Structures are given as C-alpha cells and as structure tokens.
C-alpha cells in the first residue's frame, strides 16, 4: 500500500516522540496507534532508560490495544512507528491482532547505522517484521523521515 500524506503526518509525530525519548535518556523510538477513522488512540515512546529493555513503544501499544479495544478495532487499527518493529514487538503486534504497520526507518537501516558508528549490534536477530509475522501488512521506510531518524540514532551514539 502506498504511503499517503496522512501516513507521513503520523510518522512525523512518531519521529517527534523518538526525539523526546532521546532527550529523556531513552533510545530514539516513538509510535502511534490510529483507528480506522484516523483518530490517534494512543501514543508511546521508548522507555528503556530505566533498565527494562522490553519498554519499546510498539510493545506498549500492543498491550494498550488488548486492554482497550475489541478484536475488530485492533484488526482495523494502524501502528505508525519511527523504526521498524524488532522481533519482540512484531510478535506482540501479531499476537494481539493489530492491523497495518507503517514505519519511517527499517531494521536494516538501523543495523547499518549502528555498525557505521561502531555501536554494539542489537542482542537479537535483526529480522524484518514479515520474517517474524509473515501475515502482517507492512509499509516503509520513508526516505526523508528515515534520514531524520538516522540523525537521532547518531546523536544517541554520540557521533553528532
């Protein structure tokens, strides 16, 4: 499915949340959950700075969705995120039955950015969403937003 202007607007908010996460001492990731009418239902940013590496925004949205939405509302919702889901978040997304995922930057891009800054690679296999959950509808990356996300990761690694 092509990325629309509306998708881009939501992704821009995700990048802003990622920057807020970085400014708060967390890793630069941010996400939104949007219903089928375009209403932002919930937003989250990365909270791993407290020591719990599972505090990813995509995982938080999956938890929130299962507590607050019907299975049908989850199925028709879209998750927007600054970075493609890690395997943990992709699995959570699939298990709770969320709909489409749209991301600004890919896992492959993140791996390249981390390697270029001599940062440690993620402790898990850097799989694309559909390698973990093949049935999910996934769109991304978005070039100009991926460049903004790259800049946030460069800041996080101290290379800016």
Buried (B, 14 or more C-beta within 10 A) or exposed (E): EEBEEEBBEBBBBBBBBBBBBBEEEBBBBBBBBBBEEEEEBBBBBBBBEEEEEEBBBBBBBBEBBBEEBEEEBBBBBBBBBBBBBBBBBBBBBBEBBBBBBBBBBBBEBBEEBBEEBEBEEBEEEBBBBEEBBEEBEBBBBBEEBBEBBBBBBBBBBEEE
